[in-house]
């Protein structure tokens, strides 16, 4: 794809009241996903709840779509689980939400922004089994080892 060319992703509105993904600002990489709840609100608590979006997408071969949490909801203790939409999936997109900690349940209404969708290039991997990995300064030091 050349500079300035846009990737075309086909989207199917499964219900007339569904909203298409949209960016909040021109510089955003994530496209907001909206709850499509024509029959009433959903209450989200500590147990995961699948929120319908009312859309299905056709991701081009060589790409995938990633569902990510919205920072505004996360700051209120409402998380969307990370998810992957493969290029061969054609069903409705659902966003799995839950609350964390001791937060009160969160009410999701029709049209609420519930997650972000990011399209990424998928790379074919040739896994090469080996007897040892090359050494690094960090080595096997894991979670929290860099002091952050």
N, C-alpha and C positions, 0 to 999 in steps of 0.2 A: 504494500500500500504506500503510495507516495505522500509526501508532506501535504497536509491540508485536506487530504481525501478522507471522507468519513466512512467508517465501517457500517454496512447496512445490516440491521438486525430486524427481522420480521416479527411483528407482535400481533396477536389475535386477541381481540376483546371477547371474552367468553360471556360476559353480561353487559348490557348497554350502559350500566352505571359505573363500570370499571374505569379507572383512570390510567393513562399510559405513564410509564416511568418518565420522570422529568428531573433536570438538574436545578438546584436552588440558585446557583450562581454560575456564570460562564466558566469559571475556573475549577468547578467541582468535577472530580473524577467519578463520583458516585451519583447514580440516578435514584431518586426517591421512589420507593414502592409504597403504594397506598392500600389500605384495607378496603375491601369490597364486601360490605355487610348490609345488603339491602333488607335483611330481615331482623335487624337489631344489633345492639352492641354486644361485645364480648368482654368478659371479665378475666383478666390475666393475673394469676398468682404465682406461687412457687412451682407449681406443676406446669410443664410445657403445654402451650395452647397453639394450635395451628391456625393462623390467620389467613384467610383467602384473599388473593389480590384481584381475582377476576380476569387475569390475563395469562396467556401462554406465549412463549417466545421461541423463535427458531435461531439459535446461536449458530453462526457459520462454522463449518469444519475448521479445526485449528485454533478454536477459541473456546472459552467457557465463561459462564457468568457466575459471579460470586455474590452471595447474599451476606451483607455485613451489618452489624448494629449501627444505629444512629447515635451519635454522641449525646444529643439532647435527651433522648430516652435513657441512655445508660447513666447519665448524671442523676436521673431520678430513680435509678435502681431497676430499670426495665431493660432486659437484654434480648436481642435477637440472636439466635444461634447462627454461627457461620454455616453456610451451605454452598454447595456447588451444583450448578445446573449444567449438565453435559450437553454437548452439541446435538446429541441424538434424542434428548428428552423433549416431548411435545405436550406434556400435561400442564395443568394449572400450576402457577407458582404460589406456594404457601410460605409464609414466614412463621417460624416457630419462636414464640415469645415466652418469657417467664420473668418473674421478679426475683431479686436477690436480697439476702439479708432479712431484716425484719420489716421490710416495706409493706405497706398496705397494698391490696390488689389494685391493679391499674385498669381503667376502663378504656377499651378501644372502640372508637366510633367509626362509622362509615366515612371514608375519605381521609382518615388519619394517616400520616406518614409513619410507617412501621419499621422500615429498614432501608438500606441502600443496596443498589445493584451495581456491580463493577464488572465490566467485560475485560478479560485478560487473554493474552495469547497463550495457548497450550503448546508446550514443547514436547516433542517425541524424545523419549529417553532410551538410551542403550545401556542397560545395567551391566556393569563389568565387575564380576566377583574377583576379589583379590585376597591375599594373605595378610596384608597390613595396609594402613592408610598413612599418607605422608604426615610427618610431625608438624605441629604448629606451636606457637608460644602458649596458647590457651590449652591445647591438648584436650583432655576429657573433662575439664572443669565446666560444670553445668550451671543450672539455675542460680542466679545471683552472684556468680563468680566474678563478674566484672565490677561489682560494687554498686550497681544501679538497681 
